[in-house]
Amino acid sequence: MELVVKGMTCGHCEAAVQRAVKQVAPQAEVLIERAQGRVSVNGAKDAKGVENAIRQEGYEAYAIE
């Protein structure tokens, strides 16, 4: 799944998003492109759960269809 995540400005932000995804999908592979505001998640089955976990960290997130 591909997501747009707004508000990531530093390495700490990337780590927070990574942790959020891993809480929902521990086995998922996460690729973060901070400058583009993109997050790719391979292996997660619950797209809404991933979005919500990232939002709970304080970032705006939505899946790209």
C-alpha positions as a printed Julia matrix, in Angstrom:
65×3 Matrix{Float64}:
  0.0    0.0    0.0
  1.09   3.54  -0.7
  0.28   6.41   1.63
  0.73  10.15   1.63
  1.86  11.3    5.07
  2.02  15.0    5.82
  4.02  16.52   8.64
  7.18  14.39   8.57
 10.07  16.82   8.94
 12.92  14.85  10.52
 14.36  11.45  11.35
 12.35  11.34  14.57
  9.18  11.71  12.49
 10.24   8.83  10.27
 10.91   6.66  13.32
  7.49   7.5   14.78
  5.74   6.55  11.53
  7.79   3.34  11.3
  6.84   2.38  14.88
  3.17   3.14  14.23
  3.06   0.88  11.17
  4.93  -1.91  12.96
  2.39  -1.85  15.82
 -0.37  -2.71  13.35
  1.67  -4.9   11.0
  4.83  -6.18  12.72
  6.02  -8.15   9.68
  5.47  -5.34   7.17
  8.28  -3.78   5.18
  8.16   0.02   5.46
  9.86   2.44   3.07
  9.64   6.12   3.97
 10.37   8.93   1.54
 10.18  11.93   3.85
 10.94  14.58   1.22
  8.07  13.34  -0.96
  5.75  12.69   2.0
  5.29   9.08   0.91
  5.24   5.82   2.83
  5.16   2.4    1.16
  4.03  -0.54   3.26
  4.38  -4.09   1.97
  2.79  -6.92   3.89
  0.09  -5.05   5.83
 -3.46  -6.29   5.41
 -5.28  -3.55   7.32
 -4.93  -0.29   5.37
 -7.3    1.63   7.64
 -5.45   0.35  10.7
 -2.14   1.6    9.28
 -3.65   5.0    8.45
 -5.15   5.31  11.92
 -1.92   4.31  13.65
 -0.01   7.01  11.75
 -2.71   9.57  12.54
 -2.49   8.72  16.23
  1.18   9.76  16.05
 -0.01  13.2   14.92
  0.46  13.01  11.16
 -2.07  13.42   8.4
 -2.16  10.16   6.43
 -4.23   8.72   3.64
 -3.85   5.78   1.27
 -3.3    6.39  -2.41
 -5.66   4.29  -4.51
